[in-house]
């Protein structure tokens, strides 16, 4: 029998349906893989007993022909999603040993459809970071290595544990959240597929909030088809989330393999940055050629306000974080550090509970929301955001179906290489991804090639609101042309 951890999610689903193996066998293979890969630090909590119980239940249902769309499929869950009775910390000391009494809507839908939970995956603290180095559980290691080097590389962030686990075969798919690129950037760094859906497509209820107008849950998997399968279970209207959109969830998998002949793909001139590595430029051109060969029409488009996206994002996101994180005060749940009075207790708790990056963003956010600066910063950033959204609307109004860009400005870098003195250098990693969050659009990262050192590089496709199907169709064309990448096992 093939190594069960090397199957795609679709192959595993078909194998379970044909009774080639059971969910318990599939789950045991993944539990073993997780135990052998602890050097990657992808999981912050393993739940093998729960996984076995869920797998047995799935096998019973499959035997009766009631398996569900994800019946028996083992998944990993980013530690930002509340899981009932299972520790959920957002990888922050301030949430300590918090065990929610409720389940996030997205994960409850995965379990409803028969999926199995292997455990909770590492992420940047409160999802704040682009390299998964700010987690209180320590950094995640990327399963990829540069050729001839054993330097430990970052998997990207904030959903680094999810990307690393999927790429290393430690789960068949994983949940992530994307506030400024936290699904697409790690997917590109790890050579897998990551989808950031349209804002409002997946419920945010039960997900630890970072920046509420930007956060969106989405799937990671090894192929475009697998990502589409997961997306169908994760999406849907939720009355508990007022930003959740009430519209039917299409069969995303049906879009995979559809012809893209006649589709108009935009190439934004503003994404050609000064000093952009030659290999990223080359990959972008190669991606455009693949789409042209598949019958798509390529047109140059302009998104003039792109240059303001990153500064505007780093005002809006910290402002919302400062407001959202005010609830962690040591009074109701999570860590508590005593003081001589209530103010001191607040200060001690937050100083001990939050890491340096989270403190930095709270400080920035509180500053831009303060009385004298609100108009100068926050209000102006929101106006810029409206202009960024209008740029995309203008493009789509001209008949453009999707936009092709690089996913990241480089391949994965070494742990500690950028997390040092200058946080701005780290923030620049989000340069191609933040516009999508600012405009609330869907975006997918698909592996498209490798750099000179053998590391994966990804391309990003940006779509019209609620038109993830077109992105899955185009993404699959890129995937077929580029082929699949898997890291050599060293862990």
C-alpha positions in Angstrom: 0.0 0.0 0.0 1.3 3.5 -0.8 2.4 5.7 2.0 -0.9 7.1 3.2 0.6 10.4 4.1 1.7 11.0 0.5 -1.8 10.9 -0.9 -3.6 14.0 -1.9 -6.9 14.8 -0.1 -8.9 13.8 -3.2 -7.0 10.5 -3.5 -7.5 9.7 0.2 -11.2 10.5 -0.2 -11.5 8.1 -3.1 -9.5 5.4 -1.3 -11.8 5.7 1.7 -14.9 5.4 -0.6 -13.5 2.4 -2.3 -12.6 0.8 1.1 -8.9 0.5 0.1 -8.1 1.6 3.7 -10.0 2.9 6.7 -10.0 6.4 8.2 -8.4 4.9 11.3 -5.5 3.5 9.2 -5.2 6.9 7.4 -5.3 8.7 10.8 -2.7 6.4 12.4 -0.3 7.0 9.5 -0.6 10.8 10.1 -0.4 10.5 13.9 2.9 8.7 13.4 4.1 11.2 10.8 3.4 14.1 13.3 5.3 12.3 16.1 8.3 11.8 13.8 8.3 15.4 12.7 8.3 17.3 16.0 11.6 18.9 14.9 9.5 21.1 12.6 7.5 22.4 15.6 4.4 22.6 13.3 1.9 21.3 16.0 1.6 23.0 19.3 -0.9 20.4 20.5 -1.4 16.9 19.3 -4.8 15.3 19.8 -4.2 11.6 18.8 -6.9 10.1 21.1 -9.5 12.5 19.8 -8.3 11.8 16.2 -8.8 8.1 16.7 -12.3 8.5 18.1 -13.3 10.8 15.2 -11.7 8.4 12.7 -13.7 5.4 14.1 -16.9 7.4 14.0 -16.1 8.3 10.4 -15.5 4.7 9.5 -18.9 3.7 10.9 -20.6 6.4 8.8 -18.6 5.5 5.6 -19.7 1.9 6.1 -23.4 3.0 6.1 -22.8 5.3 3.1 -23.1 8.5 5.1 -19.4 9.5 5.1 -19.9 13.2 4.2 -17.7 15.3 1.8 -14.7 15.0 4.1 -15.6 11.7 5.8 -12.4 10.4 7.5 -10.0 13.0 6.3 -7.3 14.0 8.9 -6.8 17.8 9.1 -4.7 20.2 11.2 -6.3 23.4 12.8 -4.5 26.7 13.2 -4.4 27.6 16.9 -6.5 30.7 16.2 -9.7 28.6 15.8 -11.6 27.9 19.0 -12.0 24.1 19.5 -14.4 23.0 22.2 -12.5 21.6 25.2 -9.2 21.6 23.3 -6.6 24.2 24.3 -6.7 27.3 22.1 -4.0 29.9 22.7 -3.4 32.0 19.5 0.2 31.0 20.4 0.3 33.7 23.1 1.2 33.3 26.8 -1.8 35.6 27.6 -4.2 32.8 26.7 -2.3 30.4 28.9 -4.3 27.1 29.1 -7.6 28.5 27.7 -10.0 25.7 26.7 -13.0 27.2 24.9 -16.5 25.9 25.7 -17.6 26.4 22.1 -16.4 25.5 18.6 -15.6 27.9 15.8 -18.1 27.9 12.9 -15.4 26.9 10.3 -14.1 23.9 12.3 -17.6 22.8 13.3 -18.5 22.6 9.6 -15.4 20.5 8.9 -16.4 18.1 11.7 -20.0 18.1 10.4 -18.6 17.0 7.0 -16.7 14.1 8.7 -13.1 15.4 9.0 -10.8 14.3 11.7 -8.7 16.6 13.9 -5.0 15.7 14.4 -4.2 18.8 16.6 -3.6 22.5 16.8 -1.0 24.1 14.5 1.6 26.8 15.4 1.1 30.4 14.2 2.6 33.8 14.9 1.3 35.2 18.2 -2.2 36.5 17.5 -1.4 36.0 13.8 1.0 39.0 13.9 4.0 38.1 11.8 5.2 37.0 8.4 7.6 34.2 9.4 6.1 32.3 12.4 8.9 33.5 14.6 6.7 35.4 17.1 4.8 32.3 18.6 5.3 31.7 22.3 5.9 28.1 21.3 8.9 29.0 19.3 9.4 29.2 15.5 8.1 26.7 13.0 10.7 25.1 10.7 10.0 25.0 6.9 10.4 21.4 5.6 12.2 22.8 2.6 16.0 23.5 2.7 18.3 25.3 0.3 20.3 22.9 -1.8 23.5 21.8 0.0 22.6 23.7 3.1 21.0 22.7 6.5 20.1 26.3 7.4 16.6 26.3 9.1 14.2 28.3 7.0 10.9 30.0 8.0 7.7 28.7 6.6 6.2 32.2 6.3 3.5 33.5 8.6 1.3 33.8 10.3 -0.1 30.4 9.4 3.4 28.8 9.3 2.4 25.7 11.2 -0.4 25.0 8.7 1.9 25.4 5.7 4.7 23.4 7.2 2.4 20.5 8.2 0.7 20.3 4.8 4.0 20.4 2.9 5.6 17.8 5.2 2.7 15.4 4.9 1.6 15.8 8.6 -2.1 16.3 7.5 -4.1 16.2 4.3 -5.1 19.9 4.6 -5.3 22.6 7.2 -7.1 25.8 8.2 -5.5 29.1 8.1 -6.4 32.8 8.5 -5.3 35.6 6.2 -5.2 39.2 7.4 -2.5 40.6 5.1 -1.2 37.5 3.4 -1.0 34.9 6.2 -2.3 32.1 4.0 -0.9 33.0 0.6 2.7 33.9 1.8 3.3 30.7 3.8 1.7 28.6 1.0 4.2 30.1 -1.5 7.2 29.5 1.0 6.2 25.9 1.5 5.4 24.9 -2.1 1.7 24.3 -1.5 -1.7 25.9 -2.4 -3.4 28.5 -0.1 -6.7 30.2 -0.7 -7.8 33.5 0.9 -11.5 33.7 0.2 -13.6 36.9 -0.3 -14.2 38.7 3.0 -17.5 37.4 4.4 -17.3 34.0 2.6 -16.1 32.1 5.7 -17.4 32.8 9.1 -15.0 34.6 11.5 -17.1 33.4 14.6 -14.9 31.6 17.1 -11.6 32.7 15.5 -9.3 34.8 17.7 -9.6 38.3 16.2 -6.6 40.3 15.0 -8.0 42.9 12.6 -11.8 42.3 12.2 -12.2 44.1 8.8 -9.3 42.2 7.2 -9.3 38.7 8.8 -10.6 35.8 6.7 -10.3 32.0 7.2 -9.2 29.8 4.3 -7.8 26.4 3.4 -4.3 25.0 2.8 -3.7 21.8 0.8 -1.2 20.2 -1.5 -3.2 20.7 -4.7 -5.7 23.2 -6.1 -8.4 20.4 -6.2 -7.8 19.6 -2.5 -8.1 23.3 -1.6 -11.4 23.5 -3.5 -12.8 20.5 -1.6 -11.9 22.0 1.8 -13.2 25.4 0.8 -16.6 24.1 0.1 -16.9 22.8 3.7 -15.4 25.9 5.3 -17.6 28.5 3.4 -21.2 29.4 4.1 -23.4 31.9 5.8 -23.3 32.2 9.6 -25.9 34.3 11.5 -23.4 34.6 14.4 -21.0 36.6 12.2 -22.6 39.9 11.0 -20.0 40.2 8.2 -20.8 36.7 6.9 -22.5 36.9 3.5 -25.7 35.0 2.8 -25.2 33.4 -0.6 -25.1 29.8 -1.8 -21.8 28.0 -1.6 -20.9 26.7 -5.1 -19.3 23.3 -5.8 -15.7 24.7 -6.0 -14.3 21.3 -7.0 -16.4 21.4 -10.2 -14.4 24.5 -11.3 -11.1 22.6 -11.2 -10.2 21.5 -14.7 -12.6 24.0 -16.5 -11.2 25.7 -19.6 -9.9 29.2 -19.1 -10.1 30.0 -22.9 -11.2 33.5 -23.5 -10.7 34.7 -19.9 -9.0 38.1 -19.5 -6.1 38.1 -17.0 -4.7 41.4 -15.8 -1.0 42.0 -15.2 -0.6 45.1 -12.9 2.3 47.3 -13.8 2.6 48.7 -10.3 3.7 45.2 -9.0 6.9 45.5 -10.9 9.0 46.7 -8.0 12.5 48.3 -8.1 15.1 45.7 -7.1 12.7 42.8 -7.5 14.7 39.5 -7.9 15.2 38.4 -11.5 13.8 34.9 -10.7 10.5 36.4 -9.4 10.2 38.5 -12.6 11.0 35.4 -14.7 8.5 33.3 -12.8 5.8 35.9 -13.3 6.4 36.0 -17.1 6.4 32.2 -17.2 3.0 32.1 -15.4 1.6 34.6 -18.0 2.9 32.4 -20.8 1.2 29.3 -19.3 -2.1 31.1 -19.1 -1.8 32.4 -22.7 -1.0 28.9 -23.9 -4.3 27.8 -22.2 -6.2 30.3 -24.2 -6.4 33.2 -21.8 -6.0 36.8 -22.9 -3.3 38.8 -21.0 -3.7 42.6 -20.6 -1.7 45.2 -18.7 -3.8 46.8 -16.0 -3.1 49.7 -13.6 -3.7 49.7 -9.8 -2.4 53.2 -9.1 -2.9 53.2 -5.3 -0.8 50.0 -4.7 2.1 51.9 -3.3 0.0 53.2 -0.5 -1.4 49.7 0.4 1.3 48.6 2.8 1.5 51.8 4.9 -2.3 52.0 5.0 -2.5 48.4 6.1 0.0 48.9 8.9 -2.3 51.6 10.3 -5.6 49.8 9.9 -4.5 46.4 11.1 -2.7 47.6 14.3 -5.6 50.0 15.1 -8.1 47.1 15.0 -5.7 44.9 16.9 -5.3 47.5 19.6 -9.1 47.5 20.0 -9.5 43.7 19.8 -6.7 42.9 22.2 -8.1 45.2 24.9 -10.2 42.3 26.1 -7.1 40.4 27.4 -6.8 42.1 30.8 -6.3 39.2 33.2 -9.9 39.6 34.6 -12.0 37.0 32.8 -9.8 34.3 31.2 -6.2 33.5 30.3 -3.1 34.6 32.2 -3.3 36.9 35.2 -0.3 38.7 36.9 -1.3 40.3 40.2 -0.6 43.9 41.1 -1.2 46.3 44.0 -4.3 47.6 42.3 -6.4 46.9 39.2 -4.4 49.2 36.9 -1.1 47.5 37.9 -2.7 44.1 37.4 -3.7 45.1 33.9 -0.2 46.4 33.1 1.6 43.4 34.6 -0.7 40.9 32.9 -0.4 42.5 29.5 3.4 43.1 29.8 4.0 39.5 30.7 1.4 38.0 28.4 2.1 39.7 25.1 5.3 39.2 23.1 7.3 42.1 21.6 5.7 42.1 18.1 2.1 42.1 19.6 3.1 44.9 22.0 4.6 46.9 19.1 1.4 46.6 17.1 -0.8 47.5 20.0 1.3 50.6 20.7 1.1 51.6 17.0 -2.6 51.0 16.9 -3.3 52.9 20.1 -1.2 55.8 18.8 -3.1 56.1 15.5 -6.4 55.9 17.2 -5.6 58.6 19.9 -7.4 61.9 19.9 -4.8 64.0 18.2 -3.9 61.5 15.5 -7.1 59.7 14.5 -7.9 61.9 11.5 -4.2 62.2 10.4 -3.7 58.4 10.4 -6.6 56.1 10.8 -9.2 58.1 8.9 -6.8 58.8 6.1 -5.8 55.1 5.9 -9.5 54.2 5.5 -9.8 56.7 2.6 -6.8 55.1 0.9 -8.4 51.7 1.4 -11.5 52.9 -0.5 -9.2 54.0 -3.4 -7.4 50.6 -3.4 -10.8 48.8 -3.6 -11.9 51.2 -6.4 -8.7 50.4 -8.4 -9.7 46.7 -8.5 -13.3 47.5 -9.3 -12.2 49.6 -12.3 -10.1 46.7 -13.5 -12.9 44.2 -13.2 -15.3 46.7 -14.9 -13.1 46.5 -17.9 -13.8 42.8 -18.3 -10.8 41.5 -16.4 -11.6 38.1 -14.8 -8.5 37.8 -12.6 -5.2 39.4 -11.9 -1.8 37.6 -11.9 1.0 38.7 -9.6 3.9 37.2 -7.7 2.9 35.8 -4.3 6.1 36.9 -2.4 9.1 39.1 -3.1 11.5 36.2 -2.4 11.7 32.5 -1.5 11.8 31.5 2.2 14.5 33.1 4.3 16.5 31.7 7.3 15.2 31.9 10.8 16.5 35.0 12.5 17.6 36.6 9.2 14.9 39.3 9.2 13.4 39.2 12.6 16.2 41.4 14.0 16.5 45.1 14.4 14.2 46.4 11.6 10.6 45.2 11.7 9.8 47.1 8.5 11.9 44.7 6.5 9.7 41.9 7.7 6.6 43.9 6.9 7.7 44.2 3.3 7.1 40.5 2.8 3.4 41.3 2.6 3.9 43.8 -0.3 2.0 41.7 -2.9 -0.7 40.3 -0.6 -2.1 43.2 1.5 -4.0 44.9 -1.3 -6.3 41.8 -1.5 -7.2 42.1 2.2 -7.7 45.9 1.9 -10.1 45.3 -0.9 -11.8 42.2 0.6 -11.1 40.2 -2.5 -10.3 36.5 -3.0 -6.7 35.4 -3.7 -4.9 32.1 -4.2 -1.2 31.2 -4.1 -0.1 28.3 -6.3 3.4 26.8 -6.5 4.9 27.8 -9.8 8.6 27.1 -9.7 11.8 27.1 -7.7 14.6 29.6 -7.2 18.3 29.0 -7.9 18.7 27.3 -4.5 15.9 24.8 -5.1 13.3 26.6 -2.9 9.6 26.9 -4.0 8.2 30.1 -5.4 4.5 30.9 -5.8 2.3 33.0 -8.1 -0.8 34.7 -6.8 -4.2 35.1 -8.6 -6.6 37.8 -7.4 -10.3 37.4 -8.3 -13.6 39.3 -8.4 -15.6 39.3 -5.2 -17.1 35.8 -4.5 -15.6 34.4 -7.7 -13.2 31.9 -6.1 -14.3 29.4 -8.8 -12.5 31.2 -11.5 -9.3 31.3 -9.4 -9.5 27.5 -8.9 -9.8 27.1 -12.7 -6.9 29.4 -13.5 -4.8 28.1 -10.5 -5.1 24.5 -11.8 -3.7 25.6 -15.1 -0.6 27.0 -13.3 -0.3 23.9 -11.2 -0.5 21.5 -14.2 2.2 23.5 -16.0 4.5 23.8 -13.0 4.1 20.3 -11.6 4.1 19.3 -8.0 6.9 20.0 -5.5 7.7 18.0 -2.4 10.5 18.6 0.0 13.2 15.9 0.6 12.6 14.4 4.1 15.4 15.3 6.5 13.5 15.6 9.8 
